[in-house]
């Protein structure tokens, strides 16, 4: 699995757990989609994850750029499956539709944490907006699998976490990743607790009991971690 981040490296949001720079992004590079497509083709990749910063400065949140990138990869690397790890596009149904029309192999959006912690951890994000994204994706393109991830250790309680897993499953998510939060710097949110590997195993079992097709859970798990294997396991 290879991961490409598009639309620059400066995010318009400032989440308390994230090390990506925030501020005013640079211009939108219109040649980037073709470059990504060529790179994937030349490398002979079979599975890629494409992600991006939040681009709330753009009218569509970068959705047209997203769609162009997905289409370029499909055209220039037709044997490659693409997982789109998208932002929430500020809840825009039209932006989500534009991405879905470009036919990603998997649609991923990280929920990151429980609803109570959104105010301190996800500036600019909304928990219900994340759930609505999945509901809309399921209604518009039910054949495209949906995936989400949560980082543990920000201060969530167990009952909150289990309720969040249930919410995601109800919204149509079929692939779930659970990983340990690791503080990028002293300026970021502190780690409230570290989870034991046995706790991750228990949460994975809980997720499977809820009906997730695949749960990848462990201290070092991230969205792109063995993403191809996750997709294959979910469709087995």
N, C-alpha and C positions, 0 to 999 in steps of 0.2 A: 504494500500500500504506500502510495506517495500522496502528500498533501500540498495543495497550492492555495495561497491566500491572495485573493484578488481585491481590487479597489483600494490599494494602498496599504500603509501600515500605521495610519493615524485614525483613531476611532473618535466619533463624535460623542461617545458616552464615556463614563469613567466608573466602571464597576469596581467594587471594593476588593475583589479577588484577582483581578486581571492585570497582567504586566504590560499589555499593549499600550503604546503611547496614546494619549487623548489630546484633542484640540481641534484646530481647523485643518481638515485634510487638504491635500494638494488636488490638482485637477484630475478629472477622470481620464485615464489613458485608454483611448478608443482602440488602440492596436493590441491591447493586452489579450482579448479573447483569442485572436488568431495565434499569438505567441504561445499561449497556454496549449491550444490545440496541437500546434506543431511539436511542442516539447513532449506532450504525452505520446504522440505518434512516433516521434524519433526514438524515444526511450523504450517503446514497445510495452508500455504499461498495460496491465490487465484490469487494474482497479485503482481509482484515484478518489480522493476526497478533496472537494473544492470548498473553501470557506471564505469569509470576508469579515472585515470590520463593519460596524454599523456606519451607514452613510446617511444620517438624518438630514444632511445638508442638501441632498439630491431629492428632487420632487418625487421620484418613485423609489427612493431608498437604494437605488442601484439595481433594481430589478431587470431593466433592459440590458444592462451590462452582464448581469448574471445569465440571462437567457442567451445572449450572444456567446458567452463562454461555453455554456453547455452544448449549444449547437455546434460550435467550432470543434469541440472534443469529439462529438459524435461523428462529425464529417471527416475529421483528419485522423481519428483513431477509433474506427467503427467497432473494433473488438473489445474496447475498454468500457467497463461499467463505471458510472460516475455517481458518487454520493454527494449530494448538495447539502452542506451544513450552513444553513441560511440564518440571517438575522430576522427579526420579527417584522421588518418593514413598517414599523409603527402601526401595525394592525391593518394595513392596506390589503383588502381582498384582491384588488386589481394587480398589485405587485406580486402577490402570491400566485395568482393565476398565470401571470407571465412566466414565472419560473416553472410551474407545472406543465405549461404548454411546451416547454423545451425538453420535457421528458427525462428528468433525472432518474437514475436507477433506484435511488433511495432518497427520500427527503428527510433531512435531519435538522432539528432545531433544539438546542440545549435549554432545558428548563432551569438547570443549575442549582436551584434550592427550593425550599418550601415557601409558601406564600407569605408567612409572617416575616421572613428575612429579606423579602424583595426590597423594602424601603432602604435598608442599610447596605445591601449587597449589590443590587441591580439597579443603579440609577438610570432612569429612563425606561426600564422594563416593567412589564405588568404580568403577573401570574396568569390571570384570566385571558389575557391577550395570547399568551403562549398556548393555552389549551384551545382557544378558538382557532388558532392557526392550524392545529392538527384536525380539528373538526371540519374546517373548510377544505383542507387537503383531502380528507377522507371522502367528503361529499363530491368534490370535483374530479378527483383522480384516485378512486379506491384501489386501483391495481398497483399504485406506487407505494411500496412499504414506507412506514413512518418510524422514525427513530428519535430518541431523546437521551439526554445525559444529565446526571445530577452529581455535584461534588459534595462530599460529606465532610463534616467537621467545622462548619460555619456557625454552629450553635443550634441546629435543628434537634427537636425531640423525636424519639422513635415513632410515637403515634402520628406526628406530623409527616414524617417521612413515608410511613406506610400509607397514609391518606393521599399523599402526592403520587405515589406509585399507582394507587387505585384511580386517581383522577386521570393520569396519563393513559392508563389502559382503557378507561371509559371513552377517552377522546380519540382512540384508535391507534395509539402507539403500539408497535409490535416488537421493537428492538430497544433495549435499555442498557445504558452504561452507567456504572456507579464507581466513582473513584475518590480517593482521599484528597482533600484540599491541602495544598502545600503553599505556605505564605511566600509570595515572590520577593517581598522586601519589608522592612519595618514600617513602611508607609501604607501597607495594605492591611486588610482585616486580619486579626490574629487567628490562629488555629484554636478553636474551642475545645477540640478533642481529637485524638487519633483513634481510628477504628482498628480493631484486631482483625487479621485475615478470617478468623472464624465468623466474625460478625458480617463480613462481606459475603461469605458463603451462605449464611442464614438469609441475608437479604436477597441473594440470588434465588434461593429456593422460594422465598415469599413471592418474588416477582413471577417466577414460573407458575406458582399456584394461582396467581391472578390471571394468567393466560398469556403472558408475554412469550413470543416465539423464541426469543433468545435474550438472556441477561448476561452481560459481561461485567463482573464485579471484582474489584481488587484494589489495593492501595495505589498502584501506579496506572490504573486503567484511565484512559482518556477517550474522547470520541473517535479518534483515528486509530486507536490501539487495535491492531489485528482486524481492521474494519472489513476486509475481504472475508476473513474467516467468520466474523459475526454475521455478515450477509448470507453466506453459504449455510451456516448453521440454522439461521432463521427460516430458510427456504427448504431445508432438508425434510 
